[in-house]
Amino acid sequence: MTIRKSVVFCLILVLVGGFVFTACKKKSGPKQIVIGYAAPTLNNPFWLALEQGVKAVLEPQGIKVVDFHADNDQSIQNDKIRDLLGQNIDALLLAPRDSTGVREALQACAEKKVPIVIFDTPLITDQDKALVISTVASDNYNAGVVVAKDMMSRLPRGSSIVIMHSPAAGSCIPRYDGFVETANGYFNILQVYDGEGAIDKTMPKAEDALQSYPSGKLQAIYCINDPSAEGAVRAIESAGRQSDGILVYGIDGAPNAKKMIKEGKMTGTGAQSPMGIGKRSAEIALQVLRGDTNIPKDIPIETFIINKENVDKYGIDNWQ
């Protein structure tokens, strides 16, 4: 090969190499930010509406949101969170199914230095709370307060009620406390059941209550969320006890609950805004990723009563 041909060949190699290097640089680019969304289930419209709020904030920023279905099982949720950590997520938005059973997932995130923003379902112990940046949740205590006040306005002192609780969920404990402490002995609480916050779990418990307390012996059922309230409504219908006038309350403000309020099947619900919770949680995650350290540890979102007097104001087709 002549010297001239060698020079030309070398120039070609330099040009081709430069093109390949430039192409590789363009292809790699900056890493896309990925945020995990970990709810107890994706079968509940509440969690889907909340995720819509999250995506409404993050996706316009070019941030990817990844989710999974945990089937209301804390062990599954913990395993799926580990999977997200394996995908190198940048932050986690988390509503635990069990506020104490989630600890191992919190510790796994801490080991990977992945910041956590809790939404809707507060943690219980100070040890667990120290592992998260912030908690964005409805004012669940006030949700219990507004339900108690509405029920007290409709029933005389000494009326007999049962409560469908879900003590494993951190968000449900203040809902129970807000109701009981506001009522402060006004009602005769016959029994507190664990309805687990689900239609299929609450319905048989409500059927048991209806069998235990015949017509005239039970005036109201306070349910810790709207799916539980729907289970109570179905039990009343199945038992043919609609004419008893048993008041049924839930908490959430779900579209289906508002529809049942409008139809006269439910009395009221302590309403919250999942879209609002989702948006605020996403905003906090953005602040964290931008290095903001001035973030409140607890961020409450307003709750209020929806009943037959104001249900038309909020509509029955969507979340407020």
N, C-alpha and C positions, 0 to 999 in steps of 0.2 A: 504494500500500500504506500503510495507517495505521501510526502509530507503534507501537500495541499489537501489530499483526500482525508488524511488523518485529522487535520484541523476541522474540516467540514463535518466529519463524523462526530467529533467531540462536541461541536456546537449543537448538533442535532440532539445529542444525549443531554446536554445542558437544558435545551429548550423543552424536551419531552419531560425530563425530570422536574423542571420548574412547573410545568403544567400539571403533572400528577400531584406535586406537593400542594399547589394552589387548590386543586380540586379536593384534595383530602381535607385541607383546612376549611374549605367552604362546607364540606359535608359534615364535619364534626360539629362546629358551631357551639354556642353555649348550651348547657344542659337544660332541658325543659324542667320547670319546677313541677313536682308531683305531690299532691296532698291526699292522704287517705281519709275516707269517710266511713266510719265504723259505727253503724247503728245496730240495735238488737235484731232487727229484721227489716226486710224491704217489702214485706207483705202488708204492712200497716200504712195507710195513706198519710198518717202524720209524719212518718220518717221520710216518705217520698216528697212531701211538700217541703220539709225542712231541707232536704238535699237540693231541691230546686232553688231555695234561697241561697244555699252555699254556691251552687254553680252560677247563679246570676251575678255574683260578685267575682268569682275566680276565673271563669272561662273567658270573659272579655279581656282579662289580663294575660291570656295565653297560658294559664295554669291548668294542668290536667288533674281531674278529680277521679280517683279510683275507689270503688266500693265493693261490697260483697254481701252475701246473704248469710246471716249467722243463725237463722231458724230459732231465735229466742233462746239460744243455748250459750251460756258464758264460756264453756270450754271450747266451743267452735269459734266464738268470737276471738278468744285468746289465740287460737291456732292461726286464724286468718290474719290477725294483726302481725304475728311473726312472719307470715308470708309477705305482707306489705313491707315489713322491714327488710326482707330479702330483696325487694324491688328497689331499695334505696329511696323510699319516700322522704320528702323534706320536712313534713309535719303531719300530725294526725289529729283529726277531729273525731272525738269519741263520745258516744253515749253508752255506758256499760249496761249490760243486761242485769248484772248483779254488782252492786256498788262495792262489795268487798271481794267477790270472786275475781275481779278484774286485776287484782294487784300484780300478778305475774306478768301481765301484758304491760302494765305501767313500768315495771322494773326493766323489762326488755327494751322498751323505748328509751328509758334513761341510760341504759348501757350503750345504746347506739347514738345517744345524744340527739334524739328526735323529739322536738317539742310537741307537747300535747295541749290541746284546748278541749276541755270537757263541755259538752252541750246537753241541755235538758235534764240530765240525770246526775245530780251532784254526788261526789264521793262522800264517805262518812268519816273516815279516820283522818287525823292530822298527818299521819305518816303517808297516806296516799295523796292527800291534797298537796303535800310538799313536792310531789313528783310531776305536777302539772302547772302550766303557766297561768291558766285562768279557767273559770267556770261561767258559761253563759247559759242561763236557765230562766224559765218563767218564774215569777214570784209565786211559787207553789203554795207557800203558807197562805198568801192572800187568796189564792183560788179556793182553799178550804174555808176561809173567812167569808167570802162573798156567797158561797153556797149555803153556809150555816145561816147567814142573815136572811137570805131569801126564803129558806125553809122555815125559819122562825116566824117570818111574816105571814106564812100561810097555815101554820099549824099551832094549836094551843100548847101551852106548857104541859109537860108530862106525856106528850104523844110518844108512842112506841116506834122505834126505828131499828133497822139493822144496817150494818156497814159492810161493804165489800172492799176489803183492803188489798194491798199487794206489798207487804213489808220488805220484800227482797229488793225492790226498786227504790233507790235513794230519793227520787222525785216524789214518790207517793207518801213518804213519811211526813214531810211538812204539810202535805194536803190533808192528811189525817189529823195532825196536830192542830192545824189552823181551824179545822171544823170543830173538833172536840173542845178546844180551849175557848173558842168563840161561843159555842152553845153553852158551855159551862154549867152542865146539869139541867139545861132546859128540857132536853129529851130523855126519855127512858131508853137507853141503848140496850136492846135485848141480847144482841150477839154481834161479834165482829168475825167475819169470815175472811179467808184468804181466797179471793177470786182471781188472783194472779194477773189482774188487768186484762183478761181475755174473755171473749164471748163464750167460748166452749167450756172454760173453767168456771166462769161465774154462773152460767145458767143452771147447772145442777145444784150449786150452793143456794141459789135463789129459790129453786124448787123445794129444797129442804126447808128453807125458812118459811115458805108459804104453807107447807104441810104442818110445820110446828106452830104457826101462828095463824089461826083461821080468821075468817072475815071479821073485821072490827077490832082485831088485836094487833094489826100492823098498819101504820100510817105512812111510812116512807122507807125508801132504800137509798142510802147514799153510797155511790160507787166511786172508786178512786180514779177512774178514767171513763171515757165514752164507750169503748168496746165492752167494758164491764157493765155499764148501764144498759147497753143493748142486750146483753145476756139476761139482765134482770127483766127488761121489757118482754123478751121472748118467754121467760118463765111465767110471767103474769098472764100473758096471752095463752100459753099452753095450759095453764091451770084454770082458765076462764074466769080470772079474778079482776078483769078490767073495771067492773062496776064497783069494786071496792074503793076506787079512787086513791090507790096507793101512789104517792109521789115518788118519782124516780129522778135522781140527779146524777150527773157525771161530771167529769172535768176533761177538757180539751177544746171544745168548740168545733168538733169535726162536722163536716157537711152533713153526714148521715144523722148525727145527733140533732143538729138544727132542724133537719127535716122531721124527725120524730117529735121535736118540741112543737113545731108548727102543726103537726097532726094530732097533738094532744097526748101522745104516748109517753113522752118525757116531760119533766117539769122545767128543768134548767140545767145549765152546764157552766162550770167555771172556765171561761174561755181563755185560750192563749193563742199566740201567733207563731206557728212553726216557721213560716217564711221569715218572720222577723228574727227568730232565734238563729236560723241558718245564715242569714245575711250578716248578723253581728258576729257570729262565730268565725265566719270567713274573713271578716275585716280584722279581727284580732289575730288570726293566723298570718295575715299579710303584715301586720305591724311587727309580729315576732320575727318573720323572715327578713324584714327590713332593719332589724336590729334595735327596735324600740323596746326599752326595758321598763317604761313607765306605764304598765298595764295593770288595771285593777284585778285583784284576785277573784272577786265575784261581781258579775254583771247581771242584775235582775232585769227581766222583761215583763212588762205590765200584764196583769190578768184581770178579768172582769166577768160579771154575770151576763149570760144570755138566757132569756126566758121568753114566754109567749108575748110579753109586752114589747120586746125590742128585737125579736128574731128577724123581722123583715128588714131591719136596718142593716144587718150583716149578711143577709142572703143565705140560701141553703145549698148553693151549687159549689162553692169554693171555700177554702180556709180564709179567715180574716188576717 
